[in-house]
Amino acid sequence: MVQFQLDGDQVQVDDEDCSLLEALRDWLGVTGPKDGCSPQGQCGCCTVLVDGEPRVACVTPVRRVSGREVTTIDGLEPAVSDQWGRAFCATGGSQCGFCTPGIVVRLEALRRAGRLGDRTAVERGLAAHLCRCTGWQPIFEAAALVAADGPPADGRDLDAATRRASIEGRTHQLVGPEVPLGRAGFADDTAPPGSLVAVSDAGGGWHVAETLAAARLAAGKVQGRRTTVDVEPPIGVPPGDFDVVLRTSWVEPAYLETDASWCLPGGEPATPLANGGAFGAKAPGRVDDVTAAARRLADEHGRPVRVRWSREDTVRRGPKRPPMAIGVRADGTGEVVVARTAGIVAAIASVAPELTVTEVDLPGPPTSAGIRGAGWIEVAIALAVARGADAVTSPEGARASASIAEDGAISVAVRCGDPLDRVVLRSYCIGAAHAALGWVTGEGLAVGDDGEVLDLTIRSFGIVRPGDMPRVEVEILDDDGPPVPGSEAVLAAVAVAVWKHQGLGDRWPVTQEARR
Amino acid sequence: MSSPYTPVVRAGDWLIVSGQIGLGPDGLADGFDAQLTIVLDNLKHLVEASGVFLAQVAKTTVFLTDMADYPAMNERYTAFFAEHAGDHRPARSAVAVAGLPFGAVVEIEAWVMVGPGGVTAAG
């Protein structure tokens, strides 16, 4: 038995062998700290304070905190967490709200140490976290606001902000001060106490047990990477005389909230899309869906069952943008060879009807045309470069342009109908710039010749770190037309600018260096 | 290929991370504390970007130019592993040396076992 102070209360846990995160979430019902990659200890979503020092809870054995004081996001003074929630809301520092509970705890430790105003200290602290939505800058801004004892109250229309977030994310996404605090109602947090837990093994079979630890034990251990396969574009460009050639590689969407659902026997399963769509990767109705498993297992066991994918499951089995090889001419003709994917031909034709598209069967993880402009973005980038343009227009009519200054700062202009809420739209645009920078320069997922995904840990995908993210200036152009998603056009436009800046090498990522 | 060494080398089931010194974007950081911060950040990044975990670090070697920094190094080093890898403590050698490249005062290298046997404390 292990006893410790938890958010001011004395608690005890019988299981001495579990991690602190399992103790908190599975035994003590504290769902503020999130599980984005356990037991990898690399995403930072489960960060808590132990005697005031940040600790990654999923790699901390619970026996290590015996007699000590543990503070989670849920245990911060109400006035303190309120200030953090409002600050993140005011800057757009949180979109899905899954990474921010750990980040807020980390930043609160810096605030207590009087170091929140020190940009280098904040940057170093954030390096222990991953955010896939915001591009970091709005998080730095939230930290600066709190360091300056802000934010002031504002009269913002959060309904309009929620509308813009939902348009950009293409599924419902709430905007409000409770979201950064981890209270967006994720399926892994809302399952009834006493639910069975189901996890997947490497072959896709489900293992059901009373606790996550027991289920994982039954499913078997997942190893880290054990090979030296590099990221390679898997498809070649067909012969021809082209102005621009681009081969893309497998990339991991790397949404932080891994797929989860729960279901009562005979009930309706909880949605894995509680507060955002994982860049289109969690499209409802896809074949490999946790909701179907939750429904089936709940009926089978006659008890509520919580179903969750680990980080490794998400990487192996979650859909990716299909890799492609593109050769285009300035007149709009050319050829595309793409991994066979439902809807991808139409997506490409929506912006480039004169391209010849060939689908090929490619060994590898599943692909989806629903992921963040897959198909149209790649060909729009190649055509923009072939034509010497710096602006990209989406099939829905959003228009974005981007440029890179000598110091690396990225400037973006976007027009996408009524902005509805400039804070949210700006956050999405900076996040898109972050994604574009990574995609062109260093992101990739190593996949073997047999199609097996070899990179399973969340720090191996080459996501741009906070300290490596240049300043992004976003200009939102006035438009009173109907609102359409703008950040996908920004993703394309920034990719054009970054690719030009990097010398237009014919393969992405242009370098392996960022991964090493 | 201007660098005289490779930052991370794979040798069978071993991943070897070259000695890290406190070089940041603005050159060598000022003083022991700032250098050690960058050393540990760089080690973490190189290990994790290679697709493995800090808990798989089997052995480190710490080089100091002044053994007077030994207690401060221990404090930061153990806090680093406690924060990011629970109670994992790799085997370690710590030595004082006459000099380090670029005038650095601390350098740490790491050997990471990535084979199926894993890394556990043997006593």
Interface residues (C-beta under 8 A of the other chain):
Chain A: S19 Q40 G41 Q42 E53 P54 R55 V56 V59 T60 P61 R64 R124 A127 A128 Q223 G224 R225 R226 T228 L454 D455 L456 T457 R459 S460 G462 R465 G467 R515 R516
Chain B: P7 V8 R10 D13 P25 T37 D41 H45 L46 E48 A49 S50 G51 V52 F53 L54 A55 Q56 A79 A82 E83 H84 A85 G86 D87 H88 V114 G115 P116
